[in-house]
Structures are given as structure tokens and as C-alpha cells.
Amino acid sequence: MKKQLIASIHEKELQLAKLKQHIDKSDICSDLYNKVLIEKAILKKQLDDLKNNSIANRIKHLVSRRESKLICDYFKG
């Protein structure tokens, strides 16, 4: 998953480099440039979330072992 996101980000960067030359020439190119820029930002956010989630999941895993509940805990009260 991580490699696919990095490859997609690199592909978007190449597309942006090609479109940047034609931004002033056409409204369609300008709109396409903006669209690709947004797609790249979304991919970067997903990559950051993937990195952060792995750290967060490790912490949750450690904490959840300490606070594990027994089935009888749900029927108290």
C-alpha cells in the first residue's frame, strides 16, 4: 500500500511538471493542473495517515492489553 501511494505521488508530480508549462495557455490545462494538485495532496495525506496510524495502532495495542476486559465486566451493574 505504501509503495503504491509513493508511486502514485511520483506520477502526479510528473503530470504536474508537464502541465505547469501549459497553465497560462488554456483554462482546461489550468483546471487539470488544479485537479492533479488536489489528487496529489490527497495521496500525501493518505500516506501521512498510514504512517501515523501504524504508530497509533502500536500504542493502542500496548494500552489495550493493560485495560483488557473480561466478559463478566460487561454484565456488572
PDB file of N, CA, C and O in Angstrom, chain B, residues numbered from 101:
ATOM      1  N   MET B 101       0.826  -1.194   0.000  1.00  0.00           N
ATOM      2  CA  MET B 101       0.000   0.000   0.000  1.00  0.00           C
ATOM      3  C   MET B 101       0.866   1.252   0.000  1.00  0.00           C
ATOM      4  O   MET B 101       0.619   2.197  -0.749  1.00  0.00           O
ATOM      5  N   LYS B 102       1.888   1.241   0.855  1.00  0.00           N
ATOM      6  CA  LYS B 102       2.753   2.406   0.974  1.00  0.00           C
ATOM      7  C   LYS B 102       3.515   2.652  -0.330  1.00  0.00           C
ATOM      8  O   LYS B 102       3.660   3.795  -0.764  1.00  0.00           O
ATOM      9  N   LYS B 103       3.995   1.580  -0.947  1.00  0.00           N
ATOM     10  CA  LYS B 103       4.739   1.712  -2.211  1.00  0.00           C
ATOM     11  C   LYS B 103       3.831   2.233  -3.324  1.00  0.00           C
ATOM     12  O   LYS B 103       4.260   3.024  -4.164  1.00  0.00           O
ATOM     13  N   GLN B 104       2.586   1.789  -3.326  1.00  0.00           N
ATOM     14  CA  GLN B 104       1.635   2.250  -4.335  1.00  0.00           C
ATOM     15  C   GLN B 104       1.352   3.742  -4.175  1.00  0.00           C
ATOM     16  O   GLN B 104       1.261   4.470  -5.164  1.00  0.00           O
ATOM     17  N   LEU B 105       1.212   4.194  -2.933  1.00  0.00           N
ATOM     18  CA  LEU B 105       0.969   5.617  -2.689  1.00  0.00           C
ATOM     19  C   LEU B 105       2.164   6.456  -3.132  1.00  0.00           C
ATOM     20  O   LEU B 105       1.995   7.511  -3.743  1.00  0.00           O
ATOM     21  N   ILE B 106       3.365   5.988  -2.823  1.00  0.00           N
ATOM     22  CA  ILE B 106       4.570   6.721  -3.219  1.00  0.00           C
ATOM     23  C   ILE B 106       4.687   6.770  -4.734  1.00  0.00           C
ATOM     24  O   ILE B 106       5.053   7.805  -5.291  1.00  0.00           O
ATOM     25  N   ALA B 107       4.382   5.666  -5.411  1.00  0.00           N
ATOM     26  CA  ALA B 107       4.430   5.636  -6.869  1.00  0.00           C
ATOM     27  C   ALA B 107       3.380   6.572  -7.463  1.00  0.00           C
ATOM     28  O   ALA B 107       3.647   7.251  -8.454  1.00  0.00           O
ATOM     29  N   SER B 108       2.204   6.612  -6.875  1.00  0.00           N
ATOM     30  CA  SER B 108       1.140   7.494  -7.360  1.00  0.00           C
ATOM     31  C   SER B 108       1.510   8.959  -7.161  1.00  0.00           C
ATOM     32  O   SER B 108       1.231   9.794  -8.021  1.00  0.00           O
ATOM     33  N   ILE B 109       2.135   9.271  -6.034  1.00  0.00           N
ATOM     34  CA  ILE B 109       2.567  10.648  -5.781  1.00  0.00           C
ATOM     35  C   ILE B 109       3.620  11.064  -6.796  1.00  0.00           C
ATOM     36  O   ILE B 109       3.599  12.185  -7.304  1.00  0.00           O
ATOM     37  N   HIS B 110       4.534  10.158  -7.084  1.00  0.00           N
ATOM     38  CA  HIS B 110       5.576  10.461  -8.075  1.00  0.00           C
ATOM     39  C   HIS B 110       4.955  10.685  -9.458  1.00  0.00           C
ATOM     40  O   HIS B 110       5.374  11.578 -10.195  1.00  0.00           O
ATOM     41  N   GLU B 111       3.967   9.879  -9.798  1.00  0.00           N
ATOM     42  CA  GLU B 111       3.270  10.032 -11.080  1.00  0.00           C
ATOM     43  C   GLU B 111       2.565  11.385 -11.163  1.00  0.00           C
ATOM     44  O   GLU B 111       2.599  12.046 -12.200  1.00  0.00           O
ATOM     45  N   LYS B 112       1.932  11.787 -10.074  1.00  0.00           N
ATOM     46  CA  LYS B 112       1.250  13.094 -10.040  1.00  0.00           C
ATOM     47  C   LYS B 112       2.254  14.237 -10.178  1.00  0.00           C
ATOM     48  O   LYS B 112       1.962  15.243 -10.825  1.00  0.00           O
ATOM     49  N   GLU B 113       3.430  14.089  -9.577  1.00  0.00           N
ATOM     50  CA  GLU B 113       4.457  15.116  -9.701  1.00  0.00           C
ATOM     51  C   GLU B 113       4.914  15.259 -11.148  1.00  0.00           C
ATOM     52  O   GLU B 113       5.157  16.370 -11.619  1.00  0.00           O
ATOM     53  N   LEU B 114       5.031  14.137 -11.851  1.00  0.00           N
ATOM     54  CA  LEU B 114       5.403  14.194 -13.269  1.00  0.00           C
ATOM     55  C   LEU B 114       4.311  14.871 -14.097  1.00  0.00           C
ATOM     56  O   LEU B 114       4.602  15.670 -14.987  1.00  0.00           O
ATOM     57  N   GLN B 115       3.067  14.549 -13.799  1.00  0.00           N
ATOM     58  CA  GLN B 115       1.952  15.178 -14.501  1.00  0.00           C
ATOM     59  C   GLN B 115       1.930  16.678 -14.246  1.00  0.00           C
ATOM     60  O   GLN B 115       1.689  17.465 -15.161  1.00  0.00           O
ATOM     61  N   LEU B 116       2.180  17.069 -13.012  1.00  0.00           N
ATOM     62  CA  LEU B 116       2.191  18.494 -12.674  1.00  0.00           C
ATOM     63  C   LEU B 116       3.310  19.222 -13.405  1.00  0.00           C
ATOM     64  O   LEU B 116       3.122  20.348 -13.866  1.00  0.00           O
ATOM     65  N   ALA B 117       4.471  18.587 -13.513  1.00  0.00           N
ATOM     66  CA  ALA B 117       5.587  19.214 -14.216  1.00  0.00           C
ATOM     67  C   ALA B 117       5.260  19.443 -15.686  1.00  0.00           C
ATOM     68  O   ALA B 117       5.629  20.471 -16.254  1.00  0.00           O
ATOM     69  N   LYS B 118       4.570  18.491 -16.300  1.00  0.00           N
ATOM     70  CA  LYS B 118       4.195  18.630 -17.708  1.00  0.00           C
ATOM     71  C   LYS B 118       3.104  19.685 -17.892  1.00  0.00           C
ATOM     72  O   LYS B 118       3.133  20.455 -18.852  1.00  0.00           O
ATOM     73  N   LEU B 119       2.146  19.712 -16.969  1.00  0.00           N
ATOM     74  CA  LEU B 119       1.027  20.652 -17.088  1.00  0.00           C
ATOM     75  C   LEU B 119       1.431  22.082 -16.741  1.00  0.00           C
ATOM     76  O   LEU B 119       0.811  23.032 -17.218  1.00  0.00           O
ATOM     77  N   LYS B 120       2.446  22.241 -15.929  1.00  0.00           N
ATOM     78  CA  LYS B 120       2.852  23.565 -15.483  1.00  0.00           C
ATOM     79  C   LYS B 120       3.248  24.462 -16.654  1.00  0.00           C
ATOM     80  O   LYS B 120       3.070  25.678 -16.594  1.00  0.00           O
ATOM     81  N   GLN B 121       3.779  23.869 -17.705  1.00  0.00           N
ATOM     82  CA  GLN B 121       4.189  24.622 -18.887  1.00  0.00           C
ATOM     83  C   GLN B 121       2.997  25.208 -19.639  1.00  0.00           C
ATOM     84  O   GLN B 121       3.130  26.205 -20.348  1.00  0.00           O
ATOM     85  N   HIS B 122       1.846  24.589 -19.481  1.00  0.00           N
ATOM     86  CA  HIS B 122       0.672  24.966 -20.279  1.00  0.00           C
ATOM     87  C   HIS B 122      -0.432  25.641 -19.464  1.00  0.00           C
ATOM     88  O   HIS B 122      -1.536  25.831 -19.975  1.00  0.00           O
ATOM     89  N   ILE B 123      -0.163  26.001 -18.232  1.00  0.00           N
ATOM     90  CA  ILE B 123      -1.196  26.600 -17.378  1.00  0.00           C
ATOM     91  C   ILE B 123      -1.742  27.895 -17.981  1.00  0.00           C
ATOM     92  O   ILE B 123      -2.955  28.098 -18.021  1.00  0.00           O
ATOM     93  N   ASP B 124      -0.871  28.750 -18.437  1.00  0.00           N
ATOM     94  CA  ASP B 124      -1.285  30.056 -18.955  1.00  0.00           C
ATOM     95  C   ASP B 124      -1.939  29.977 -20.326  1.00  0.00           C
ATOM     96  O   ASP B 124      -2.625  30.916 -20.730  1.00  0.00           O
ATOM     97  N   LYS B 125      -1.749  28.906 -21.034  1.00  0.00           N
ATOM     98  CA  LYS B 125      -2.232  28.798 -22.405  1.00  0.00           C
ATOM     99  C   LYS B 125      -3.698  28.414 -22.506  1.00  0.00           C
ATOM    100  O   LYS B 125      -4.374  28.779 -23.467  1.00  0.00           O
ATOM    101  N   SER B 126      -4.194  27.673 -21.508  1.00  0.00           N
ATOM    102  CA  SER B 126      -5.553  27.159 -21.628  1.00  0.00           C
ATOM    103  C   SER B 126      -6.202  27.037 -20.259  1.00  0.00           C
ATOM    104  O   SER B 126      -5.554  26.695 -19.270  1.00  0.00           O
ATOM    105  N   ASP B 127      -7.496  27.325 -20.226  1.00  0.00           N
ATOM    106  CA  ASP B 127      -8.259  27.150 -18.988  1.00  0.00           C
ATOM    107  C   ASP B 127      -8.395  25.673 -18.635  1.00  0.00           C
ATOM    108  O   ASP B 127      -8.409  25.303 -17.461  1.00  0.00           O
ATOM    109  N   ILE B 128      -8.493  24.839 -19.659  1.00  0.00           N
ATOM    110  CA  ILE B 128      -8.616  23.401 -19.429  1.00  0.00           C
ATOM    111  C   ILE B 128      -7.347  22.867 -18.758  1.00  0.00           C
ATOM    112  O   ILE B 128      -7.425  22.072 -17.821  1.00  0.00           O
ATOM    113  N   CYS B 129      -6.198  23.297 -19.230  1.00  0.00           N
ATOM    114  CA  CYS B 129      -4.930  22.878 -18.623  1.00  0.00           C
ATOM    115  C   CYS B 129      -4.814  23.390 -17.192  1.00  0.00           C
ATOM    116  O   CYS B 129      -4.298  22.693 -16.317  1.00  0.00           O
ATOM    117  N   SER B 130      -5.284  24.578 -16.962  1.00  0.00           N
ATOM    118  CA  SER B 130      -5.252  25.139 -15.620  1.00  0.00           C
ATOM    119  C   SER B 130      -6.147  24.344 -14.678  1.00  0.00           C
ATOM    120  O   SER B 130      -5.759  24.039 -13.550  1.00  0.00           O
ATOM    121  N   ASP B 131      -7.343  24.012 -15.145  1.00  0.00           N
ATOM    122  CA  ASP B 131      -8.256  23.204 -14.328  1.00  0.00           C
ATOM    123  C   ASP B 131      -7.688  21.810 -14.070  1.00  0.00           C
ATOM    124  O   ASP B 131      -7.792  21.284 -12.962  1.00  0.00           O
ATOM    125  N   LEU B 132      -7.094  21.223 -15.093  1.00  0.00           N
ATOM    126  CA  LEU B 132      -6.496  19.899 -14.957  1.00  0.00           C
ATOM    127  C   LEU B 132      -5.323  19.935 -13.985  1.00  0.00           C
ATOM    128  O   LEU B 132      -5.144  19.014 -13.188  1.00  0.00           O
ATOM    129  N   TYR B 133      -4.525  20.996 -14.052  1.00  0.00           N
ATOM    130  CA  TYR B 133      -3.405  21.170 -13.124  1.00  0.00           C
ATOM    131  C   TYR B 133      -3.910  21.224 -11.685  1.00  0.00           C
ATOM    132  O   TYR B 133      -3.354  20.578 -10.796  1.00  0.00           O
ATOM    133  N   ASN B 134      -4.970  22.002 -11.467  1.00  0.00           N
ATOM    134  CA  ASN B 134      -5.545  22.117 -10.123  1.00  0.00           C
ATOM    135  C   ASN B 134      -6.090  20.784  -9.626  1.00  0.00           C
ATOM    136  O   ASN B 134      -5.951  20.446  -8.450  1.00  0.00           O
ATOM    137  N   LYS B 135      -6.712  20.031 -10.532  1.00  0.00           N
ATOM    138  CA  LYS B 135      -7.265  18.731 -10.170  1.00  0.00           C
ATOM    139  C   LYS B 135      -6.150  17.761  -9.769  1.00  0.00           C
ATOM    140  O   LYS B 135      -6.268  17.055  -8.767  1.00  0.00           O
ATOM    141  N   VAL B 136      -5.083  17.730 -10.546  1.00  0.00           N
ATOM    142  CA  VAL B 136      -3.967  16.833 -10.246  1.00  0.00           C
ATOM    143  C   VAL B 136      -3.288  17.253  -8.946  1.00  0.00           C
ATOM    144  O   VAL B 136      -2.847  16.406  -8.169  1.00  0.00           O
ATOM    145  N   LEU B 137      -3.206  18.556  -8.713  1.00  0.00           N
ATOM    146  CA  LEU B 137      -2.614  19.067  -7.481  1.00  0.00           C
ATOM    147  C   LEU B 137      -3.414  18.611  -6.253  1.00  0.00           C
ATOM    148  O   LEU B 137      -2.837  18.238  -5.232  1.00  0.00           O
ATOM    149  N   ILE B 138      -4.730  18.646  -6.363  1.00  0.00           N
ATOM    150  CA  ILE B 138      -5.594  18.188  -5.272  1.00  0.00           C
ATOM    151  C   ILE B 138      -5.442  16.683  -5.069  1.00  0.00           C
ATOM    152  O   ILE B 138      -5.387  16.215  -3.932  1.00  0.00           O
ATOM    153  N   GLU B 139      -5.374  15.924  -6.161  1.00  0.00           N
ATOM    154  CA  GLU B 139      -5.197  14.484  -6.062  1.00  0.00           C
ATOM    155  C   GLU B 139      -3.871  14.140  -5.382  1.00  0.00           C
ATOM    156  O   GLU B 139      -3.798  13.204  -4.586  1.00  0.00           O
ATOM    157  N   LYS B 140      -2.835  14.898  -5.700  1.00  0.00           N
ATOM    158  CA  LYS B 140      -1.533  14.677  -5.069  1.00  0.00           C
ATOM    159  C   LYS B 140      -1.611  14.970  -3.570  1.00  0.00           C
ATOM    160  O   LYS B 140      -1.047  14.233  -2.761  1.00  0.00           O
ATOM    161  N   ALA B 141      -2.300  16.028  -3.209  1.00  0.00           N
ATOM    162  CA  ALA B 141      -2.450  16.367  -1.792  1.00  0.00           C
ATOM    163  C   ALA B 141      -3.211  15.277  -1.045  1.00  0.00           C
ATOM    164  O   ALA B 141      -2.873  14.953   0.094  1.00  0.00           O
ATOM    165  N   ILE B 142      -4.219  14.718  -1.666  1.00  0.00           N
ATOM    166  CA  ILE B 142      -4.983  13.633  -1.047  1.00  0.00           C
ATOM    167  C   ILE B 142      -4.097  12.413  -0.846  1.00  0.00           C
ATOM    168  O   ILE B 142      -4.146  11.776   0.206  1.00  0.00           O
ATOM    169  N   LEU B 143      -3.292  12.084  -1.844  1.00  0.00           N
ATOM    170  CA  LEU B 143      -2.394  10.941  -1.729  1.00  0.00           C
ATOM    171  C   LEU B 143      -1.356  11.152  -0.626  1.00  0.00           C
ATOM    172  O   LEU B 143      -1.035  10.224   0.116  1.00  0.00           O
ATOM    173  N   LYS B 144      -0.834  12.379  -0.523  1.00  0.00           N
ATOM    174  CA  LYS B 144       0.129  12.673   0.541  1.00  0.00           C
ATOM    175  C   LYS B 144      -0.519  12.544   1.913  1.00  0.00           C
ATOM    176  O   LYS B 144       0.103  12.045   2.850  1.00  0.00           O
ATOM    177  N   LYS B 145      -1.757  12.988   2.034  1.00  0.00           N
ATOM    178  CA  LYS B 145      -2.479  12.884   3.298  1.00  0.00           C
ATOM    179  C   LYS B 145      -2.704  11.418   3.657  1.00  0.00           C
ATOM    180  O   LYS B 145      -2.574  11.038   4.821  1.00  0.00           O
ATOM    181  N   GLN B 146      -3.037  10.603   2.677  1.00  0.00           N
ATOM    182  CA  GLN B 146      -3.238   9.181   2.928  1.00  0.00           C
ATOM    183  C   GLN B 146      -1.941   8.521   3.377  1.00  0.00           C
ATOM    184  O   GLN B 146      -1.948   7.664   4.260  1.00  0.00           O
ATOM    185  N   LEU B 147      -0.829   8.922   2.766  1.00  0.00           N
ATOM    186  CA  LEU B 147       0.470   8.384   3.152  1.00  0.00           C
ATOM    187  C   LEU B 147       0.820   8.796   4.582  1.00  0.00           C
ATOM    188  O   LEU B 147       1.313   7.981   5.363  1.00  0.00           O
ATOM    189  N   ASP B 148       0.565  10.055   4.923  1.00  0.00           N
ATOM    190  CA  ASP B 148       0.812  10.522   6.291  1.00  0.00           C
ATOM    191  C   ASP B 148      -0.073   9.784   7.293  1.00  0.00           C
ATOM    192  O   ASP B 148       0.383   9.402   8.371  1.00  0.00           O
ATOM    193  N   ASP B 149      -1.332   9.590   6.933  1.00  0.00           N
ATOM    194  CA  ASP B 149      -2.247   8.863   7.815  1.00  0.00           C
ATOM    195  C   ASP B 149      -1.793   7.423   8.007  1.00  0.00           C
ATOM    196  O   ASP B 149      -1.906   6.866   9.099  1.00  0.00           O
ATOM    197  N   LEU B 150      -1.281   6.827   6.941  1.00  0.00           N
ATOM    198  CA  LEU B 150      -0.795   5.455   7.020  1.00  0.00           C
ATOM    199  C   LEU B 150       0.388   5.364   7.977  1.00  0.00           C
ATOM    200  O   LEU B 150       0.484   4.423   8.765  1.00  0.00           O
ATOM    201  N   LYS B 151       1.280   6.333   7.907  1.00  0.00           N
ATOM    202  CA  LYS B 151       2.433   6.354   8.813  1.00  0.00           C
ATOM    203  C   LYS B 151       1.987   6.608  10.247  1.00  0.00           C
ATOM    204  O   LYS B 151       2.462   5.941  11.166  1.00  0.00           O
ATOM    205  N   ASN B 152       1.093   7.549  10.449  1.00  0.00           N
ATOM    206  CA  ASN B 152       0.623   7.892  11.793  1.00  0.00           C
ATOM    207  C   ASN B 152      -0.212   6.777  12.396  1.00  0.00           C
ATOM    208  O   ASN B 152      -0.136   6.520  13.597  1.00  0.00           O
ATOM    209  N   ASN B 153      -0.998   6.124  11.578  1.00  0.00           N
ATOM    210  CA  ASN B 153      -1.843   5.054  12.088  1.00  0.00           C
ATOM    211  C   ASN B 153      -1.016   3.887  12.593  1.00  0.00           C
ATOM    212  O   ASN B 153      -1.399   3.232  13.562  1.00  0.00           O
ATOM    213  N   SER B 154       0.102   3.620  11.959  1.00  0.00           N
ATOM    214  CA  SER B 154       0.907   2.498  12.413  1.00  0.00           C
ATOM    215  C   SER B 154       1.451   2.776  13.812  1.00  0.00           C
ATOM    216  O   SER B 154       1.486   1.874  14.649  1.00  0.00           O
ATOM    217  N   ILE B 155       1.869   3.997  14.071  1.00  0.00           N
ATOM    218  CA  ILE B 155       2.354   4.360  15.396  1.00  0.00           C
ATOM    219  C   ILE B 155       1.202   4.354  16.397  1.00  0.00           C
ATOM    220  O   ILE B 155       1.342   3.858  17.514  1.00  0.00           O
ATOM    221  N   ALA B 156       0.076   4.903  15.991  1.00  0.00           N
ATOM    222  CA  ALA B 156      -1.090   4.945  16.877  1.00  0.00           C
ATOM    223  C   ALA B 156      -1.583   3.537  17.187  1.00  0.00           C
ATOM    224  O   ALA B 156      -1.975   3.255  18.319  1.00  0.00           O
ATOM    225  N   ASN B 157      -1.566   2.665  16.207  1.00  0.00           N
ATOM    226  CA  ASN B 157      -2.023   1.293  16.438  1.00  0.00           C
ATOM    227  C   ASN B 157      -1.107   0.562  17.409  1.00  0.00           C
ATOM    228  O   ASN B 157      -1.573  -0.242  18.216  1.00  0.00           O
ATOM    229  N   ARG B 158       0.187   0.832  17.338  1.00  0.00           N
ATOM    230  CA  ARG B 158       1.106   0.206  18.284  1.00  0.00           C
ATOM    231  C   ARG B 158       0.817   0.667  19.706  1.00  0.00           C
ATOM    232  O   ARG B 158       0.832  -0.132  20.641  1.00  0.00           O
ATOM    233  N   ILE B 159       0.556   1.950  19.861  1.00  0.00           N
ATOM    234  CA  ILE B 159       0.261   2.483  21.185  1.00  0.00           C
ATOM    235  C   ILE B 159      -1.060   1.924  21.703  1.00  0.00           C
ATOM    236  O   ILE B 159      -1.157   1.536  22.867  1.00  0.00           O
ATOM    237  N   LYS B 160      -2.067   1.881  20.851  1.00  0.00           N
ATOM    238  CA  LYS B 160      -3.362   1.326  21.255  1.00  0.00           C
ATOM    239  C   LYS B 160      -3.227  -0.128  21.656  1.00  0.00           C
ATOM    240  O   LYS B 160      -3.865  -0.578  22.608  1.00  0.00           O
ATOM    241  N   HIS B 161      -2.402  -0.863  20.936  1.00  0.00           N
ATOM    242  CA  HIS B 161      -2.209  -2.277  21.224  1.00  0.00           C
ATOM    243  C   HIS B 161      -1.584  -2.456  22.605  1.00  0.00           C
ATOM    244  O   HIS B 161      -1.980  -3.344  23.359  1.00  0.00           O
ATOM    245  N   LEU B 162      -0.609  -1.610  22.934  1.00  0.00           N
ATOM    246  CA  LEU B 162       0.021  -1.702  24.250  1.00  0.00           C
ATOM    247  C   LEU B 162      -0.942  -1.312  25.362  1.00  0.00           C
ATOM    248  O   LEU B 162      -0.991  -1.963  26.405  1.00  0.00           O
ATOM    249  N   VAL B 163      -1.702  -0.256  25.137  1.00  0.00           N
ATOM    250  CA  VAL B 163      -2.639   0.220  26.150  1.00  0.00           C
ATOM    251  C   VAL B 163      -3.796  -0.753  26.319  1.00  0.00           C
ATOM    252  O   VAL B 163      -4.250  -0.977  27.441  1.00  0.00           O
ATOM    253  N   SER B 164      -4.272  -1.325  25.249  1.00  0.00           N
ATOM    254  CA  SER B 164      -5.438  -2.205  25.330  1.00  0.00           C
ATOM    255  C   SER B 164      -5.137  -3.472  26.114  1.00  0.00           C
ATOM    256  O   SER B 164      -6.049  -4.052  26.702  1.00  0.00           O
ATOM    257  N   ARG B 165      -3.897  -3.915  26.140  1.00  0.00           N
ATOM    258  CA  ARG B 165      -3.562  -5.102  26.927  1.00  0.00           C
ATOM    259  C   ARG B 165      -3.704  -4.832  28.416  1.00  0.00           C
ATOM    260  O   ARG B 165      -4.101  -5.710  29.182  1.00  0.00           O
ATOM    261  N   ARG B 166      -3.379  -3.619  28.813  1.00  0.00           N
ATOM    262  CA  ARG B 166      -3.484  -3.270  30.223  1.00  0.00           C
ATOM    263  C   ARG B 166      -4.928  -3.115  30.655  1.00  0.00           C
ATOM    264  O   ARG B 166      -5.269  -3.387  31.806  1.00  0.00           O
ATOM    265  N   GLU B 167      -5.768  -2.686  29.748  1.00  0.00           N
ATOM    266  CA  GLU B 167      -7.158  -2.415  30.081  1.00  0.00           C
ATOM    267  C   GLU B 167      -8.096  -3.480  29.523  1.00  0.00           C
ATOM    268  O   GLU B 167      -9.264  -3.202  29.250  1.00  0.00           O
ATOM    269  N   SER B 168      -7.588  -4.696  29.355  1.00  0.00           N
ATOM    270  CA  SER B 168      -8.440  -5.732  28.786  1.00  0.00           C
ATOM    271  C   SER B 168      -9.579  -6.049  29.752  1.00  0.00           C
ATOM    272  O   SER B 168      -9.402  -6.065  30.970  1.00  0.00           O
ATOM    273  N   LYS B 169     -10.731  -6.296  29.182  1.00  0.00           N
ATOM    274  CA  LYS B 169     -11.917  -6.561  29.989  1.00  0.00           C
ATOM    275  C   LYS B 169     -12.322  -8.015  29.825  1.00  0.00           C
ATOM    276  O   LYS B 169     -12.123  -8.634  28.780  1.00  0.00           O
ATOM    277  N   LEU B 170     -12.883  -8.519  30.873  1.00  0.00           N
ATOM    278  CA  LEU B 170     -13.443  -9.854  30.822  1.00  0.00           C
ATOM    279  C   LEU B 170     -14.903  -9.750  30.416  1.00  0.00           C
ATOM    280  O   LEU B 170     -15.515  -8.688  30.534  1.00  0.00           O
ATOM    281  N   ILE B 171     -15.446 -10.835  29.947  1.00  0.00           N
ATOM    282  CA  ILE B 171     -16.837 -10.807  29.503  1.00  0.00           C
ATOM    283  C   ILE B 171     -17.776 -10.489  30.670  1.00  0.00           C
ATOM    284  O   ILE B 171     -18.831  -9.887  30.471  1.00  0.00           O
ATOM    285  N   CYS B 172     -17.400 -10.887  31.873  1.00  0.00           N
ATOM    286  CA  CYS B 172     -18.252 -10.606  33.037  1.00  0.00           C
ATOM    287  C   CYS B 172     -18.274  -9.121  33.381  1.00  0.00           C
ATOM    288  O   CYS B 172     -19.198  -8.663  34.052  1.00  0.00           O
ATOM    289  N   ASP B 173     -17.260  -8.346  32.928  1.00  0.00           N
ATOM    290  CA  ASP B 173     -17.233  -6.905  33.180  1.00  0.00           C
ATOM    291  C   ASP B 173     -18.384  -6.194  32.472  1.00  0.00           C
ATOM    292  O   ASP B 173     -18.825  -5.135  32.918  1.00  0.00           O
ATOM    293  N   TYR B 174     -18.867  -6.763  31.381  1.00  0.00           N
ATOM    294  CA  TYR B 174     -19.957  -6.123  30.637  1.00  0.00           C
ATOM    295  C   TYR B 174     -21.312  -6.327  31.294  1.00  0.00           C
ATOM    296  O   TYR B 174     -22.263  -5.610  30.983  1.00  0.00           O
ATOM    297  N   PHE B 175     -21.416  -7.302  32.205  1.00  0.00           N
ATOM    298  CA  PHE B 175     -22.688  -7.602  32.829  1.00  0.00           C
ATOM    299  C   PHE B 175     -22.795  -7.092  34.248  1.00  0.00           C
ATOM    300  O   PHE B 175     -23.764  -7.390  34.946  1.00  0.00           O
ATOM    301  N   LYS B 176     -21.805  -6.323  34.686  1.00  0.00           N
ATOM    302  CA  LYS B 176     -21.862  -5.758  36.018  1.00  0.00           C
ATOM    303  C   LYS B 176     -22.803  -4.561  36.042  1.00  0.00           C
ATOM    304  O   LYS B 176     -22.950  -3.859  35.041  1.00  0.00           O
ATOM    305  N   GLY B 177     -23.419  -4.336  37.152  1.00  0.00           N
ATOM    306  CA  GLY B 177     -24.121  -3.106  37.343  1.00  0.00           C
ATOM    307  C   GLY B 177     -25.556  -3.160  37.087  1.00  0.00           C
ATOM    308  O   GLY B 177     -26.246  -2.150  37.225  1.00  0.00           O
TER     309      GLY B 177
END
